[in-house]
Amino acid sequence: MIKVKLGGKLKDLAGLDEIVIDKDVKTVRELINELKSRNPKLGEILEELFPSGKDTSTPMSTVVILVNGHPITFTGGLDTELYPGDEVKIDEIVITQLVGGG
């Protein structure tokens, strides 16, 4: 069992802040694909953030993924291995600057 905690827009789209995955997923990449297939609304945003055909070891720069509190950028990117009992936190951080003038 792997606990997935969602934050921000992902939490709002899924309609919940935690998903428990009982299926055997071995990497963060497999976990993302499993989440895409489970919830159509969440799947749409995850497809934007992690396109199916994209061959990369890291998520887009606006995405923060932690496995047991550690950023996956230091543990193998999307190929970070997962084990039963792991907790994965996925959030999208978007910072915008409003500019006004006159």
C-alpha positions as CSV (number, residue, x, y, z in Angstrom):
1,M,0.0,0.0,0.0
2,I,1.3,3.5,-0.9
3,K,-0.4,6.7,0.3
4,V,-0.5,9.5,-2.2
5,K,-1.2,13.0,-0.7
6,L,-2.4,15.6,-3.2
7,G,-2.0,19.3,-2.8
8,G,-3.4,22.5,-4.4
9,K,-5.2,22.1,-7.8
10,L,-4.6,18.4,-7.8
11,K,-6.5,18.0,-4.6
12,D,-9.3,20.1,-5.8
13,L,-9.6,18.2,-9.1
14,A,-9.5,14.8,-7.4
15,G,-12.0,15.9,-4.8
16,L,-9.8,14.4,-2.1
17,D,-6.5,14.9,-0.5
18,E,-5.3,11.3,-0.2
19,I,-5.4,8.3,-2.4
20,V,-4.4,4.8,-1.3
21,I,-2.8,2.6,-4.0
22,D,-3.0,-1.1,-3.2
23,K,-1.7,-2.1,-6.7
24,D,2.0,-3.0,-7.0
25,V,3.7,0.0,-8.4
26,K,7.5,0.0,-8.4
27,T,8.3,3.6,-9.4
28,V,6.9,7.1,-9.2
29,R,6.4,6.9,-13.0
30,E,4.2,3.8,-12.6
31,L,2.3,5.5,-9.7
32,I,1.6,8.6,-11.9
33,N,0.2,6.3,-14.7
34,E,-2.0,4.4,-12.1
35,L,-3.3,7.8,-10.8
36,K,-4.1,8.9,-14.4
37,S,-6.2,5.8,-15.0
38,R,-8.1,6.0,-11.7
39,N,-9.6,9.5,-11.8
40,P,-10.5,11.1,-15.1
41,K,-10.3,14.7,-13.8
42,L,-7.1,14.1,-12.0
43,G,-5.8,12.2,-15.0
44,E,-6.3,15.2,-17.3
45,I,-4.1,17.5,-15.2
46,L,-1.5,14.7,-14.7
47,E,-1.4,14.1,-18.4
48,E,-0.6,17.8,-18.9
49,L,2.1,17.6,-16.2
50,F,3.4,14.2,-17.2
51,P,2.7,13.6,-20.9
52,S,2.5,9.8,-21.7
53,G,5.1,9.9,-24.5
54,K,7.5,12.1,-22.7
55,D,10.7,10.3,-21.9
56,T,12.2,12.2,-19.0
57,S,13.4,11.4,-15.5
58,T,12.1,14.6,-13.9
59,P,8.6,16.2,-13.8
60,M,7.9,19.6,-15.0
61,S,9.4,22.4,-13.0
62,T,6.1,23.4,-11.5
63,V,5.6,20.0,-9.9
64,V,6.9,19.0,-6.5
65,I,7.0,15.3,-5.7
66,L,8.2,14.0,-2.4
67,V,8.7,10.4,-1.4
68,N,8.8,10.1,2.4
69,G,9.5,13.8,2.6
70,H,12.5,13.7,0.1
71,P,12.3,15.4,-3.3
72,I,12.5,12.9,-6.2
73,T,14.9,15.2,-8.0
74,F,17.6,13.8,-5.6
75,T,16.4,10.1,-5.6
76,G,16.0,9.2,-9.3
77,G,13.3,11.4,-10.6
78,L,10.2,9.6,-11.9
79,D,12.2,6.4,-11.7
80,T,12.5,6.7,-7.9
81,E,11.6,3.3,-6.5
82,L,8.6,2.9,-4.3
83,Y,8.0,0.4,-1.5
84,P,4.9,-0.7,0.5
85,G,4.3,1.9,3.2
86,D,5.8,4.8,1.3
87,E,4.1,8.2,1.3
88,V,4.1,10.2,-1.9
89,K,3.2,13.9,-1.9
90,I,2.4,15.5,-5.2
91,D,1.7,19.2,-5.6
92,E,1.8,21.8,-8.4
93,I,3.4,25.1,-7.5
94,V,2.4,28.0,-9.7
95,I,3.8,31.4,-9.0
96,T,2.5,34.3,-11.1
97,Q,3.3,38.0,-11.0
98,L,0.6,40.5,-11.6
99,V,1.8,43.6,-13.4
100,G,-0.3,46.7,-13.5
101,G,0.3,50.0,-15.1
102,G,-1.4,53.0,-16.3
